[in-house]
Amino acid sequence: MKDRILRRLTDECKQERLRAAEIAEARREAAFGVPAVSEAQRAYVKALHSVLLKGGSPDNDELRVLKRSYEEVLAKYGYKESDFEPAPPCPICGGKGITPDGKVCACIRDAFICELGVACDVDPSGFCLDDFDESSVADKVQARALKKVYGFMSDYAAKFPSVTRRVLVLSGKTGTGKTYLASALARTLINKGYGALFMSAVRFNSLMLKCHTSPYPERDRILYDVMHADMLIIDDLGSEPHYKNVTCEYLLLILEERSAKGLSTVITTNLTAEEILSAYNERIYSRMCDKRAALFLTFGGNDLRLA
Ligand SMILES: [Zn+2]
């Protein structure tokens, strides 16, 4: 996902450099199509070469006068010398978009983050983890609980991707703030340049069905982003319809493959651990609830537990 966006942006940088060079060249041709301009330039350049050939200094009165008169003629026709040179490229990356040490250059960073947000289905300009304000929560007990979980997530995002628990489950009833927290986590990571793909469980399940019913050569492409995004967030697991041979099978496949690649997956759900076991299967339950690799956070309004 990131590679795809970077490739497009760096291609655009290249096209822009070529376009700028073409525009400058077209301006030069138009300006020197005016006889007065080309004559003034020729007179100045001829005198300059003659001085240089004789080993003289270009810093003399005659040349200054000729140069000024050339510039005045240019100005008379609405040009200046700098019009004929394309704007200098970014001094850090030379207009390539990537710095010599392989990082996204500051000159395309905003465009990169914006496009990453579009690809991840998350608006990067919204609420991030560090924006959490305890005083905005009226219930003081709940405010303390949320402060604890936002603090935990901020640490997780700061350490990312060097985190030990690759699966985070945010479990709790509707309205307890799970999706909001997961979105804030995604946004925080996207702003750091990571791909944090946010998907409802319904959309995820539909995508898996599409994959399952597509010819084999197309399946890798369909699964590519959910398989390779730095973080995948599946929102509201349990709300999706169950398709035979698809829902459980692909969810397990994605969880296992992503863990094997060392990639993180976050799941929000209204289901408890026991309900996950009965709605899915033992292996999915174990992936989501195994304390060595997963963290199961229970949101209970004012009763928040980090298990
Ligand atoms: Zn640059």
Boltz pocket constraint, residues with backbone or C-beta under 6 A from the ligand:
constraints:
  - pocket:
      binder: B
      contacts: [[A, 90], [A, 91], [A, 92], [A, 93], [A, 94], [A, 95], [A, 96], [A, 97], [A, 98], [A, 105], [A, 106], [A, 107], [A, 108]]
      max_distance: 6.0
